[in-house]
Amino acid sequence: MTETLPAVLLQSDFLPSGPWIFGRQVEAGGGLPPDGSLVEVLDASRRFVGHALYNGRSDIRLRVLSRGKRTELRSPRDFLLRKLAAADRLRKRVLRLPEVTDAYRIVHAEGDDLPGLVVDKLGPAIVCEHHALGFWRLRREVESALAELYPGVPVVHRVPDAAARAEHFDPEEPTRDLGEVEVQEHGLAFPVRPGFGHKTGWFCDQRDNRLLAASYAAGADVLDVCTNAGGFALRAKRLGARRVRAVDLDEVALERAARAGVRNGLDVEWIHADGFDVLRAVRDEREKPGLVILDPHKVVRTRMDLEQGLAKYNDWNALAIACVRPGGLLFTFSCSGAVELPAFLGVVFQAARRAGRDVRLLGVLGASPDHPQRPEFPRSRYLKGAFLAVD
């Protein structure tokens, strides 16, 4: 049994909905616990209302883990095992992801009631991405619990630079480097380096969108802009695209994508260039592609960047829409959590008018189902996309 946990007092008797409690909602003063502590949360009347991870230097002062019994966090390791096991069952038994891939998200932070923790299985490895100091402090307990669910699978811990800045800490140990491994997704093999590169090393969130976009690729000329590891491009070629051009400015990612093409016996034209330059060139071509995929990196990192970021999305999409032949299709995405879906769709429609093209919205897209969202926390819908017919 653990010792009594320190307590943090709220300014009201109302426990806010959602997993985040901000600094303005917490009583200031002396006697506050060390940053990264697991704490009991008390309302203004000093009644127990839940458990959370505390960080006095973060604007997100408390990340709520439990609103249940006071004994719920008696053993943090056992609590984590229960939560991880529940998340794992959803992926394995309900979604049956291991039948189609060995690269999927085991824990999607707030969507799985572990706010600040992301866990991805990437083939023979697991990557824990820590967005909260508290989970970084609990990383050994997380690793111990994962060892029961995935015996013998090595675990890599990483802290994104943006999270380290927001949480005001410097990880005291480097990310473990397992080297390159191979992941399988719907019959294709991809080399990845767990814990390095973009996100955890692989974009599990686009799995279903890759399959959907490629289902329209048969016989088409396809342009995949910001291809990264080549997931959209290679899937389109596997499903019968006549020609596929894949563009990225990241030469390391593009080289890995090219090796995936060789590994799978698929012929894709890999173009190391700025996506804007390629889109401008393709726009002026006589024969335009029938399927364009645009999946840029995170353009808007904070709400301070919102206006400038929306302008950049407008530029991206105006060019992409201009590149689609009449009667063709565009799949366009934003992974910026600060950009809400209505704003993104509005920018895409504005871009169509700017390009002088008519578009019809065929579908609104999001992350694969191993990235669940809680209704009271809509900002977990960071990935959003539009499937458009371009006239």
N, C-alpha and C positions, 0 to 999 in steps of 0.2 A: 504494500500500500504506500502511495506517495505521501509526502508531507502535505500539510494544508497549503493550498495554493494562495498566492496573493490576490487581493481584491481590487477592482477598479470600479469607481462609482459613476453612474450616469447622472446627467443633469436633470432628468425627469423620471417619472414612474412609467414611462412608455419605452419599451424596447423596440427600436426601429425595425421595420421589415427589411429583409435582405441581409446579406452576410457582412456588409461593411458598416462600421460605425465611425464617424469622423471626429476629429479633434474637438470641434465646437460642441459636440454632444456629450463630452466626457468632462467630469470635474477635474480641474487643475489643482495644483497644490503639492505639498510634500508627501512623502511616503509612497510615491508611485513605484511600481516594480521596475526592474531592469528591462531595457528594450529586448524584445524577442521572447518575453516570458509567456508561459501559459497561465491564464488568470481566470478567476471567477468574476463574473459581471454582476454587479448589484445595481438596482434602480435607486432613485433618489431617496426612497424610504428604506434603503438598505436591505431589500429583499433580493434573494438570489434569483437571477433570470437566465443565466447561461454561462458557458465557457467560451473563451476567445484567446487569440494570440494578440499580445499587446506590443505596440511600438510607438513610443512617445515622440519619435522624430519623424514619423510618417504622417501624412495627412489622413491616411486610413489608420486611425488610432487602434481600432479593434477589428479583427477578422473573426466572426462568430463561427465556432465549430459545433456548438450544441446548445439547444434551448430546452434540454430535457432535465434529467435528475441531477442532483448535486454530485452523485456518485459516478456519473457518466465518464468522467475523466480521471477516475481513481488510478487507472493504469493507462497512461497515454499510448503505450505500445499496443495494448489490447484494443483500445478505442480505434487506433489507426488500422489495425488488422480487420476489425469489423467493417469499417468504412471501405477499405480497399477491397475486401472480399465481396461486398455488395456491388461495388463498381465493376469488379472483375466478372461477376456472374452475369451482369447485364450484357457485357461484351461477348462472353463466351456462350451462354445458354440462350439468351433472348435474341441478340443480334447475330450470333453464330459467326462472328468475324473470322475466327481461325480457319473456317472452311474456304475463305477466299483470299486471305492475306495473313502475314505474320507481322504486319506493321499497323498498329492501331493504338488509339489513346485509351489507356486504362483509367486515368483520372483526369477529368476536365475541371479542375479547380472548383469554382463556385457551383458549377452544374452538378458536381458530385459531393457537395457539402464539405469540401476541403479547400476553402478559399485561400489562394496563394500557392497551390501545389498543382503542377501538371506532371503526369506520368505517362510516357509513351513506351510501348514495346516496339523495338525496331529489330526484327529478326531475332538473333541470338543475344540481344542486349536490351536493357531497360534504361531509359533516361528520365531522371527526375529534374524538372525545371522549377526552381524556387523563386517565386515572386514575393515572398514574405520572409522577413528575417526569422520569424518564429518557426517556420518550417525548415529553414536552414539549420536552426539550432536543434531541430528534431530529426535531422536527416538520418541519424543512426537508427532511431526507432522506426522510421519509414522503411529503411533498407532491411531491417530485421523482419518487419511484417511482410514485405515483398518476398523475402526468402522462403516464407511458408507457402506462398501462392505460386512462385516460380523458382523452385529449388535449383540451385546451381547457375542461375542466370546472373551475369555480372551487372551491377548497377552503376551508372554514371550520374553524378550530381553536377548541375550547372546553374549559374545565376546570370541571367541576361544583364547586360550593362545598364539598361533602362531601369530594371528592377533594383539593382544595387544603388543607383542614384536616388530613386524614389524612397527606398527603405533606409538610405544613409548608412550603408555598411560595406565593408570590403571583405569578400570571402577569403578566409584564411588558408584555403587550400585550392590548388588549381583543379580544373576539370580533368578527370581521369581520361586518358586517351587509350581507347581500345583498338585504335586503327580502323581500317575499313572493314565493313561487314556487308552482307547482301540481304536485301529484303525482297519478299515476293508479294505481288499484288495482282490478282486476277490473271495469273499465268505469266506475268512479266517479272523479270529480275532487275533490281536496281542496286548499285553500290552506294552505300551511305557511310558516313563517319559519325557514329552516335555522339551527341553532345556538342558537335561543331558545325559551323555553317549557319544557315538560317534555321531559326526555331530550334527544335531538338535534333535536327539533322534530316528530317523528312516531313513533308506536308501531308500528314494523315487526313487533314480536314477536307482535302479536295478529292478524296478517293471516288466518291459517287459522281461528282461533277466531271471527273476525267472520263468515266465510263459513259455518262450521258452525252457529253460533247462528241466523243468519238463515235457514238452510235449514228451520228449524222455525217460521218466522214467518208463513207464508201464512195469512191470515184471522185472525190473532191480535191481541190487544191487548197491546202490548209496552211495558215500562217499562225504560229504560236509565239506570241511576244511575251517576254519575261518568262522563259521556259524553265529556268532554274535546273532541276534535275531531269527535265525532259518527260515528265509524267503525262502531260496532255499530248505532246507530240508523238511519243512512242505508242501510246494507246490508239491515237488516230491512225497511225500507219498500220498497226496490227489489225485494225478493223476495216482496212481497205482503202485508205486515202491514196489518191493517185500520186500526189506530191505533198511533202511536208517540209516547211521551212521553220526552224526553231531559233529564236533570237534571245541572247542574254549578254549583258555587259560583264557578268561575273565569269571570268575565264576558268576558275577552279570548278565552279558548278557546271559550266558548259562542257569542260573536259570529262567530267564524271558522267554527264548525260550522253556524251558521244561514246564512252565505253559501254554504257548501258545499251546503246543502239547496236554495237558490235556483239555484245553478249546475247542479245535477243534476235540477232540476224535481221535487223530492220534498217532500212536505208532512209535516213533523215538528213537534210541539209542543215548543218549546225553553223550559225552565223554569230560570230563574236563582234557585237556592235551595240551602240546605243539604240534602244527600241524606237525612240523618236525619229532618228535618222532613217531607220529601215521603213517605218510607217510612211514617212514622207516619200521615200523612193517608190514603195509599192502603190501608194495613192496615185502616182503619175504613170503607172504601168497600164498598158492597154488591156491586158488580160488580168483581171483581179481575182483573188482567191474567193472561193465560195464559202469558206468557213474560217473565221478569225477568232482567236482566243487571246484575251488580254487579261493578264493576272499580275499586275505590278506589285512591288514590295510595299510595305506599309508607308503610305505617303503622309498621313496625319498621325503624329505620335502623341500629341496633346491637343487639348481644345484651343490652346494658344496658336496652333498651326492650322486651325480649321479653314479659315478663309483662303489662305495661300494654298492649302492642300486641295480644296474643292476646285480651285482654278486649275491646278495641275491635272486633276481627274478629268476636268472638262477638256483640256488639251489632249490628253491621252485618248479619250473616247471620240472626240471630233475626228482625229486622224484615223482611229481604228474603223469607225463607221464609214469614212470616206474610202477605205480600202476594200470594203466588201462589195462584191459584184451584185448588181440588182437581182433580188431573189435569193440572196445568200443569208448566212447566219452569223451572229456575233454572240460570243459568250464573254462577258466582261465582269470583273470582280474588284472588290475592295476588301482588304483585310484590316483596315483602320477601324479600331473599335470606337474611336471618337466620332466617326461618321455614321449617322443613323441611316437606316434603310430608305426612308422617304427622301432624305437629302441626297443620297447617292443616286436614286432613280431620277430625281429632279435634274441632277447634273448630267446624267446620261441623255435624258430627253432634250435638255438644252444643247448638248453637244450635237445631237442629231439635227436640230434646227440650224446650228452653226455650220454643219457640214452640208446642209441643203438636201438632206435625205429623209425619207419617211421611214419610221420604224414601228414595229408592232411588238409589244411585250408578250412573249410566249410562256415565260416562267420566271418566278423569283426563286433564287437559289440561296443555299446556306451551307453550313458545314455538315459533314457526314454525321450519322446519329451517335457515334461514339464521342460527340461533343455536345452533350445535352445542355439545356438551358432551364433554369428555374424561372417561373413566371414573374416572381418578384425581383428578378435581376436581369432585365432585358439587355444590359450592356454586355452580357456574355455572348450576345450574337455579334461577334466581331467580324465574321466573314459573311459577306453578302454579295450576291451576284444577280445579273440579269441575262436572260436568254432572249435574244431579239431576232426577229426577221427584218431584214433591211431591204427596202424597195428602191 
